[in-house]
Structures are given as C-alpha cells and as structure tokens.
Amino acid sequence: MKAQSKIWMDGKLVPWDEAKIHVLTHGLHYGMAIFEGIRAFWTPEGAAIFRLREHIERFMNSAKIYRMDLGFSAKEIEKACMEVVRNNPAKECYIRPIAFTGYGEMGLNPLTSKISVAIGSWEWGAYLGDTSKKGVRATVSSWVRVDSRAMPVQAKCSANYANSALAKMEALAAGYDEAILLNTHGVVAEGPGENIFRVKDEILSTPPASSGILRGITRDTVIQFARDLKFKFYRNDATKEELYTSDEIFFSGTAAGIAKVREIDGRRIGYDGTPFTDKIARLYDQAVHGKAKRYSKWLTPVGA
Ligand SMILES: Cc1ncc(COP(=O)(O)O)c(C=O)c1O
C-alpha cells in the first residue's frame, strides 16, 4: 500500500503515520468493526465517488444492526469521504470507512466501548488483477458461507471476513485466483468479497438476497444495467453444476469491478465468447468514469 497524506479519524484529518490505535482496542479482539469499500474515479468533472450515498446507507445499516452509535450522521460521513479524497494525492482510489469498538473496556459486551470512526483511502487497482483479457480461475470452496442465522450477512462486519479469508486462502493454495462459496443449503452464495452473476441461454441471473449474500452495490448497478440493456434477468439460486455449465460467469464488487470468470474447478467457462459480460463491463467502466450521462446521478464529485 502506498502511503497517502491524511486519514480522517473521529472528526478530523490526521497525518497518515499518526492514524494509530492501541493494541488493546476492543474491536481488534472481538471483531466488532463494521466497514465499507467505496471507490472514487477520475471523471470529466474531476474526482468523483461512485454511489457514495448507497455505500454510506449500508454503513449506517451495518452500525444499526450491531447497535453502534457512530456519533456522526450519514451526511457527515459522506462529507468526510469527500474530504479524504480531496486531501490525498490518489484521486482514483479505494475509500475505507470503518467504525469499531475502541480502547478502554474489554469483554464480550461491546456496548460499554466507545465507538471510533475512521476513513482512509489508497490507490488500489482491480482487486483480482487485470482480468478483462484473461479472466479469473475460480474454485468452489469447501468453506460454507456464514449463515445469516449465525451472523447478519447484510452487515459488513469485519468478523464475517474471517470466513472470506479462509475461502480465499484455500483457493490460492490450490492454485486458483478466487473462491466461490455455497450457502448452508448447498447453493451458490457469493465470492469472498464479490457477488456472482451467470449467463445461461441468454438469461442473466444472480442469487437472491435470501441466499445469504451481501447485497452488493455493484450487484445493484449490474441489475439496473441489465434492465436498461433489456437483458432477460432473474434472481435465482444456482447449484455448483449449474455454475460449471454456465455460458458466462462474472464477479461484481467495488474492489473487483466486473471480473470475468474463465474457469471453475477445471471447467472452462465462456467457450463462445462473453458478450453479456463484455457489455456490462463496458457500461460499468463508462458509468464510473462519468462517460454515461444516464448514470451520472451515481457520481458525487469531491470538489477541488
Ligand atoms: C462478501 C461480499 N459480497 C459482495 C460484495 C460486493 O459488494 P459491493 O458491490 O457493494 O462492493 C462485497 C464487497 O463489499 C463483499 O465483501
């Protein structure tokens, strides 16, 4: 990670190297942290944040689920994200708001801890690398996606990502780029940090929210594109073998963007080209860079 200049911490910008916390911070020990992953892109209007309102809405909802009183309104956190981009050198960047139970009290009752809120940003290329040409090699994980009866999957809580990290490490150790997790019912849920879409017989589909996925904002963007492009689209469950026999598969996520999958567990995907994925990926690239007027409402310029 290339150091930037400033991090926003509890209401003010502090120098990058001074944005530190104590090792006995409660959230570090018990996973009590909720966060977001947002991106700013360079557009004809300068740097702009993509779907900022929706990301902060999800952040506030994650806080609500975990009974965290952030002490800042959604508007204040949106403004802080803009301030972070404005005050750092990388204008095309990944933005990471995080709220966590702070230093002072230990024990499993998090309600006695003060909540800290911080926002950092850094330059981050496509999370799964430049897959636009090659495509991602994925494997179905032996780890099952955390069940929403055990952990609220709609809350973007750090603790959920231990499950993601296990799947990711397993995939990498087996020589793949990424994992695909099934849920406790044995049907496809999502990637460790991405949602998943498939195309079969010219129909685009993605698992429903009830399959225990994080309701991705990129997923929502793709669904709106599918409507505008007049694709046939369904939210439905898919089995592992339905993945293997798909015509096209792609991941969607703020970090990964639209990432084409070219192989799952040794089965090649997209023999006959990937026209649906390519159209969605092109439109996504235009929308985030302010080159598709219809979607400019999703961009918040950060100002000079
Ligand atoms: C588990 C999981 N699923 C899906 C996504 C995709 O969500 P989004 O498109 O909002 O980045 C993410 C990323 O935040 C994630 O961590």
PDBQT file of the ligand as one rigid body, heavy atoms in Angstrom, charges set to zero:
ROOT
HETATM    1  C1  LIG A 401     -18.936 -10.571   0.875  1.00  0.00    +0.000 C 
HETATM    2  C2  LIG A 401     -19.120  -9.539  -0.171  1.00  0.00    +0.000 A 
HETATM    3  N1  LIG A 401     -20.023  -9.751  -1.137  1.00  0.00    +0.000 NA
HETATM    4  C3  LIG A 401     -20.228  -8.854  -2.107  1.00  0.00    +0.000 A 
HETATM    5  C4  LIG A 401     -19.509  -7.664  -2.151  1.00  0.00    +0.000 A 
HETATM    6  C5  LIG A 401     -19.760  -6.684  -3.243  1.00  0.00    +0.000 C 
HETATM    7  O1  LIG A 401     -20.362  -5.531  -2.715  1.00  0.00    +0.000 OA
HETATM    8  P1  LIG A 401     -20.202  -4.140  -3.411  1.00  0.00    +0.000 P 
HETATM    9  O2  LIG A 401     -20.586  -4.304  -4.821  1.00  0.00    +0.000 OA
HETATM   10  O3  LIG A 401     -21.136  -3.253  -2.658  1.00  0.00    +0.000 OA
HETATM   11  O4  LIG A 401     -18.780  -3.728  -3.258  1.00  0.00    +0.000 OA
HETATM   12  C6  LIG A 401     -18.555  -7.401  -1.172  1.00  0.00    +0.000 A 
HETATM   13  C7  LIG A 401     -17.810  -6.160  -1.154  1.00  0.00    +0.000 C 
HETATM   14  O5  LIG A 401     -18.098  -5.274  -0.390  1.00  0.00    +0.000 OA
HETATM   15  C8  LIG A 401     -18.361  -8.358  -0.151  1.00  0.00    +0.000 A 
HETATM   16  O6  LIG A 401     -17.454  -8.156   0.809  1.00  0.00    +0.000 OA
ENDROOT
TORSDOF 0
